[in-house]
């Protein structure tokens, strides 16, 4: 399972780099003013954020549902999720199943044992959002 843990750590590092590179916000979805998107006919709504290099306001436009989604998954939230997942890897998994062996390289003593099913399941569930990544291995699928 060491390879799965490393896979997760690599993905969290990538997610963190992306979140830190994005504009810091605040990100907000507005209900108006609505305008018709000329080429698609969909109603669009602005998503307001800030350019992280110049500090100038930036307004993106999207459908209402898309703008809500974009604003909801802002960099601050992404960083909180990354921290939570790292704490699961660092603090929760080593204490599950009464583990005496710990994940190699992270807490010291060696790989997960064959009886550590709950820990392995949790690792696999944490990796599932990355199933479309080229390094994801199908046998990790829960």
C-alpha positions as CSV (number, residue, x, y, z in Angstrom):
1,X,0.0,0.0,0.0
2,X,3.0,2.3,0.1
3,X,2.5,3.0,-3.5
4,X,-1.1,4.1,-2.9
5,X,0.0,6.4,0.0
6,X,2.6,7.9,-2.2
7,X,0.1,8.3,-5.0
8,X,-2.2,10.2,-2.6
9,X,0.5,12.4,-1.3
10,X,1.6,13.3,-4.9
11,X,-2.0,14.2,-5.8
12,X,-2.5,16.3,-2.7
13,X,0.8,18.1,-3.5
14,X,-0.5,18.8,-7.0
15,X,-3.9,20.0,-5.7
16,X,-2.1,22.3,-3.3
17,X,0.1,23.8,-6.0
18,X,-3.0,24.4,-8.2
19,X,-4.9,26.0,-5.3
20,X,-2.0,28.2,-4.3
21,X,-1.5,29.4,-7.9
22,X,-5.2,30.3,-8.3
23,X,-6.5,33.8,-7.4
24,X,-7.2,33.9,-3.7
25,X,-10.6,35.4,-4.0
26,X,-13.0,35.9,-2.4
27,X,-14.9,33.9,-5.0
28,X,-18.6,34.6,-5.2
29,X,-21.3,33.6,-7.6
30,X,-23.9,36.3,-8.2
31,X,-27.5,35.8,-9.2
32,X,-27.4,38.7,-11.6
33,X,-27.2,40.6,-13.9
34,X,-28.2,37.8,-16.2
35,X,-27.1,38.1,-19.8
36,X,-27.6,35.7,-22.7
37,X,-24.5,33.9,-23.9
38,X,-24.5,34.8,-27.6
39,X,-23.3,31.5,-29.0
40,X,-25.2,29.1,-26.7
41,X,-28.3,30.9,-25.5
42,X,-27.6,30.0,-21.9
43,X,-28.1,32.5,-19.1
44,X,-24.7,33.4,-17.7
45,X,-23.7,34.7,-14.3
46,X,-20.5,36.4,-13.2
47,X,-18.1,34.7,-10.9
48,X,-16.1,37.4,-9.1
49,X,-12.5,36.9,-8.0
50,X,-9.2,38.7,-7.9
51,X,-6.1,38.4,-10.2
52,X,-3.5,37.1,-7.8
53,X,-0.7,38.9,-9.7
54,X,-2.1,42.3,-10.2
55,X,-4.7,42.5,-7.5
56,X,-7.3,43.6,-10.1
57,X,-10.9,42.2,-10.0
58,X,-11.6,39.5,-12.5
59,X,-15.1,38.5,-13.6
60,X,-15.6,35.2,-15.3
61,X,-19.0,34.2,-16.7
62,X,-20.7,30.9,-16.6
63,X,-24.1,29.4,-16.3
64,X,-25.6,29.8,-12.8
65,X,-24.9,26.3,-11.7
66,X,-21.4,26.4,-13.1
67,X,-20.7,29.7,-11.4
68,X,-22.0,28.3,-8.0
69,X,-19.7,25.3,-8.5
70,X,-16.7,27.4,-9.3
71,X,-17.2,29.7,-6.4
72,X,-17.9,26.8,-4.0
73,X,-14.7,25.0,-4.9
74,X,-12.5,28.0,-4.3
75,X,-8.8,27.7,-3.4
76,X,-9.4,28.2,0.4
77,X,-11.8,25.3,0.4
78,X,-9.4,23.1,-1.6
79,X,-6.6,23.9,0.8
80,X,-8.8,22.9,3.8
81,X,-9.7,19.6,2.1
82,X,-6.0,18.9,1.3
83,X,-5.1,19.5,5.0
84,X,-7.9,17.2,6.1
85,X,-6.8,14.4,3.8
86,X,-3.2,14.8,4.9
87,X,-4.3,14.6,8.5
88,X,-6.2,11.4,7.7
89,X,-3.0,10.0,6.2
90,X,-0.8,11.2,9.1
91,X,-3.0,10.8,12.1
92,X,-6.0,8.6,11.5
93,X,-4.8,5.7,9.4
94,X,-1.9,4.8,11.7
95,X,-4.3,4.3,14.6
96,X,-6.9,2.2,12.7
97,X,-7.2,-1.5,13.1
98,X,-4.9,-1.5,16.1
99,X,-2.0,-1.2,13.7
100,X,1.4,-2.0,15.0
101,X,3.1,-1.8,11.6
102,X,2.9,1.6,10.0
103,X,3.1,2.9,6.4
104,X,6.7,2.6,5.3
105,X,8.6,5.9,5.2
106,X,5.9,8.0,6.9
107,X,5.8,6.7,10.5
108,X,8.7,4.4,10.4
109,X,8.4,0.7,10.7
110,X,7.1,-1.0,7.6
111,X,4.1,-1.7,5.3
112,X,0.5,-2.3,6.2
113,X,-0.2,-5.8,7.2
114,X,-2.8,-8.1,5.4
115,X,-5.3,-7.6,8.2
116,X,-5.5,-3.9,8.0
117,X,-8.5,-3.9,5.7
118,X,-10.2,-0.9,7.1
119,X,-7.1,1.2,6.7
120,X,-6.7,0.0,3.1
121,X,-10.3,0.7,2.3
122,X,-10.0,4.2,3.6
123,X,-6.8,4.8,1.5
124,X,-8.7,3.4,-1.6
125,X,-11.6,5.7,-0.9
126,X,-9.3,8.7,-0.6
127,X,-7.8,7.8,-3.9
128,X,-11.1,7.3,-5.8
129,X,-11.5,11.0,-6.8
130,X,-8.2,10.6,-8.7
131,X,-9.3,7.5,-10.7
132,X,-8.9,9.3,-14.0
133,X,-5.3,10.1,-13.2
134,X,-2.8,8.2,-15.4
135,X,-0.9,6.9,-12.3
136,X,-4.1,5.5,-10.7
137,X,-4.1,1.7,-10.6
138,X,-7.4,-0.2,-11.1
139,X,-6.8,-2.6,-8.3
140,X,-7.0,0.3,-5.9
141,X,-10.7,0.8,-6.8
142,X,-12.8,0.0,-3.6
